């Protein structure tokens, strides 16, 4: 059910040079959406660690890639899981990674459980420091986390983008955004936090997609895959 494809990662872009974009504005192009993503991601306190900044830049590149997929295919494309390679032998920076295309990963609880197990092994082999899932809502039969009453987008189609990243803990680490983090163990055994963020890009028929909106962790499609991040869980909260 799973085949690997080359990582389609975009280079990080400096958000400082971008013009201000009013909130709520719809954008007709992938370039416009990329600007929104950059503004969302790069609005960061200077105390963020280098690892957290790298993880957010990785998520930024995948949000831009999701916008390109939507422009080319609408919501008719298979889910993809992108890893940020943490091996010190890698000669590349944030763009070094691997992507897994998984058209059937969310077909059933049984298939998803197998996919999760395989991806945890792959993440460990890569010493992955971050992972980003890009999944059209229409490709997810399980878990349908959006069926909760609190889901803010009704029956609208859209694209999920889910980030999880390992952040090593230090005395100088930022305390900002604690609600997005869980404690765990990094691949080298050191103490770490797990950064978790999920966005939903709402699609509208014959109209450009809306800006990506960050949603709470209860709508995540995947449990944590990175080592020491609570990998015993194989189902998402609220899944139906």
N, C-alpha and C positions, 0 to 999 in steps of 0.2 A: 504493500500500500504506500510505500514511501520511496521517493527517488530524490537524490541530491542534485542540485543545480548550482552553478557558480553564484557566489554572493553578489547581489546587485546593490552594493552600498554606494551612496553618494558621499562625496567629501563634505566635511563640516564647513559651514559658512559663518563668517563673523557677523553676528546679529547687530553689532553696534552701528553698522552703516545703513541699516534698513529704515525706511520711512515709517512713521506711525500709521497704524491701520485702525480705524474706528471699530469698536466691538460690535458684533452682530452683522457685520457686512458680509454679503455673499461674494465669492470670488470666482471668476470664470475660467481660470487657468491654473495649471500645476504650479507655475511660477508664483502666482498670487497666493495660492495655498501654502507654498513653501515659506513665503514671507510671514504668514500667520503662524505657521508651526515654529518658525524661528523666534518670533516674538513670544509665543507661549513658553517655549523651552528655555530661551536665553534670558528670561526675566528671573535672574538667579542672584541670590545674595553672594557677595564676594567671598564669604567664608566657606562656600562649598568646596569640598575636597576635589583634587584632580581626578580621582576615580569617579566621583559623582558627575563631574563635568563631562568626562569621557563617555559615561553611560548615557547622559542626556543628549550629547552630540550624536551618539549611535542611534538613539530613539528618534532624534530629529531627522536623520538621514532616512530612516524607515518610514516616517510619516510622509516625507516627500515622495518616497518610492510608492507608498500606498496611493497617493494622489495621482501619480502617473499611471498606476495600474487601473485606477477608476476611469481615467480619461480614455484609456485604450480599450478596456474590457467592461466597463460598468462594474457590476458586482459579480460578473461571471468569470471568476478566476479562482484557482485552488488556494487554500490557506498555505502560508509559508512561515517557517520558523527560522529566524536568523540568529546566529551565535556570534558574539564578539570573542575572538580567539585570545586567550590569556597566556598562551605559551610564550615564554621569554625569548624563544628562538625565532619568533616571527619577526620579519624585517619590516613589516608595515605597522601603521599606527591604528587609529580607530577603524579604518576601513578593512583591516584584516579580519576575516571571518569566514563563515560558511553558512549556506542556506539550505534548508530542507523543504522541498515541496511535498505537501501531504494532502492530496485531494480527498482522501477518505478518513482522515484522522478523527473527524467529529461525527462519523456516521452512527455510532452506537457507543454505549458505555464500555463494552468489551474491547472494541477497536481503540477507543481513546486510552484505556488503561494500558494496552500494549504499546501504543505510540508514546505515552508518557515514560514508560520504562525504557524504551529505546533511546529517547531523547535525553534522559538522565545519564545514561551510559555515554552517549555522544558528547554531552556537555562536560563530563568528567575527562574524557579522552582529550578534549580540546583545552582543558583547564579554563573553560569559558568564564568570563567575568560578567557577561550580560547576555540576555536573550530577548528578542523581540518577535512576537507573533503578529502576523497580519492575516486576518480572516474575515471574509465577507460573511455577514449575518446569514445570508441565504445558503452558505455552505455548512452551517452548523445545525445538525439534527440533535446533538447532545454535546454539552449541556446548554439548554436554552435559558440562560441566566436572566435574560430580558423579560421573562414571563412573570417576574415579580411585580407587584402593584406599584412599587416605587420607581419603576423604570421610566425615565423622563421622555422617551422618544416614541411612545406608542407603538404602532405597527410599522413604522417607517423602516425601509431597508437602509443598510449602511455597512460600514467596515469597522471591525474592532482592531485596535492596535494596542498590544499589551507588552509592557516592559518589565523585566525583572533583572536586577543587577546586584552583584556582590560589592559591598563597600567595606574596606578594612576600617576598623575602629581605632581612633586615636584621640588623645586628649584635646587636640585642636580641631576635631571634627565639628562641623556645624550641628547645632541642635534644631535647625530649621527643618520643618517637614517631617517631624518624628512619626506622624500618623502614616507616612508612606513607607516606613521601615520596620523590619523585624530582625531580631538578632539571630545569628547563626554562626557557622564556621566556614572560613574561606578554604580553598583547596589546599593551602599550605598549613592549615590547622590554626591559623591566627584568628582572633576574634573579629567578627564582621557583622555588618548590618545588611539587610536585604532591602533594596529600593524597589518599590512596586508602584507602577502607574498604568492606568488603562484609559485609552481615549476611544470615542465613537465618532465616526464621520458620517453624519446623516445625509443620505442621498434623497434627491427629489426628482420625480419624473420630468424630463425635458427642462430641467433647471440645473444650474451649477450646484455642487455639493456645498453644504454649510461648513463653517470652520469646525475643526475637530474639537470636541468637548471632552474634558476629562471627567470620568465617572468613578464611582467608588469601587473598592476592591470586591464588593459582593457580586459584581458583574464580570469578574475575570473568567476567562474560558479555560485557562490552564492553571493547575497548582504550581508551586515552585519546582523548578527543574534543577537549579544549581545546587552543588554539594553543600550540605549543612543547612538547607533552607526549608526544612519541614517536609522533606520528600516523601514522608509516609502517607501523606494525604493524596488520594487519587481522584477526588471529586471536588467540584467547586461548590461553594455555598449557594443555595438557592437553585441548583441545577434541577431541571425537569426533563 
